[in-house]
Amino acid sequence: MDKKQILQKTSKTEVVKDRLLTLYDEIFRHNGYGELKVEMRILRREQKEVILHCGKQYRFVVDYDPEKLRR
């Protein structure tokens, strides 16, 4: 694959949200066309991979506990 891949591991979704907002701001300021795509995949138990596509791929592995989200 030609695109650079950046792998970052974290247990906090705030890092992913911050990167997503930063990419949105960069595209909005750009004088032309831009595209942003978000993918989420289930990994092993209680983890998800979040991939942000925006020229590069930003990959994050995030801890996921569905029981905590229901509370």
C-alpha positions as a printed NumPy array, in Angstrom:
array([[  0.   ,   0.   ,   0.   ],
       [  1.332,   3.454,  -0.914],
       [ -0.209,   5.302,   2.009],
       [  1.721,   5.749,   5.225],
       [  0.255,   3.898,   8.167],
       [  0.567,   5.202,  11.664],
       [ -0.215,   2.744,  14.446],
       [ -1.012,   4.169,  17.833],
       [ -2.268,   2.161,  20.802],
       [ -4.357,   3.823,  23.448],
       [ -7.111,   2.987,  25.881],
       [ -8.782,   6.375,  25.438],
       [-11.108,   7.364,  22.624],
       [-10.297,  11.033,  23.24 ],
       [ -7.077,  10.723,  21.213],
       [ -9.052,   9.368,  18.243],
       [-11.675,  12.111,  18.547],
       [ -8.965,  14.767,  18.723],
       [ -7.28 ,  13.436,  15.555],
       [-10.66 ,  13.285,  13.776],
       [-11.424,  16.918,  14.593],
       [ -7.911,  17.99 ,  13.571],
       [ -8.277,  16.274,  10.198],
       [-11.698,  17.854,   9.697],
       [-10.237,  21.309,  10.396],
       [ -7.377,  20.69 ,   7.945],
       [ -9.782,  19.639,   5.184],
       [-12.086,  22.586,   5.88 ],
       [ -9.2  ,  25.083,   5.638],
       [ -7.862,  23.444,   2.454],
       [ -8.666,  25.354,  -0.722],
       [ -9.949,  22.403,  -2.713],
       [-11.405,  18.92 ,  -2.43 ],
       [-10.895,  16.734,   0.627],
       [-12.172,  13.373,   1.764],
       [-12.337,  11.83 ,   5.228],
       [-13.369,   8.235,   5.902],
       [-13.762,   6.422,   9.22 ],
       [-13.639,   2.623,   9.609],
       [-14.165,   0.609,  12.777],
       [-13.348,  -3.068,  13.113],
       [-13.807,  -5.417,  16.009],
       [-10.518,  -6.968,  17.106],
       [-10.112,  -9.437,  19.898],
       [-12.356,  -9.209,  22.897],
       [-12.939,  -5.681,  24.185],
       [-10.88 ,  -3.917,  21.508],
       [-11.691,  -2.083,  18.292],
       [ -9.475,  -0.772,  15.54 ],
       [-10.364,   2.716,  14.32 ],
       [ -8.899,   3.772,  10.973],
       [ -9.096,   7.376,   9.785],
       [ -8.414,   7.797,   6.054],
       [ -7.368,  11.273,   4.96 ],
       [ -4.479,  11.066,   2.502],
       [ -2.723,   8.912,   5.115],
       [ -4.162,   6.227,   7.335],
       [ -4.226,   6.872,  11.057],
       [ -4.77 ,   3.612,  12.929],
       [ -5.759,   3.347,  16.558],
       [ -6.485,   0.353,  18.785],
       [ -9.035,   1.351,  21.398],
       [-10.287,  -0.611,  24.39 ],
       [-14.015,  -1.266,  24.15 ],
       [-16.266,  -2.546,  26.93 ],
       [-19.919,  -2.701,  25.845],
       [-21.068,  -3.189,  29.461],
       [-19.632,   0.203,  30.495],
       [-21.39 ,   1.907,  27.578],
       [-24.805,   0.591,  28.666],
       [-24.614,   2.214,  32.1  ]])
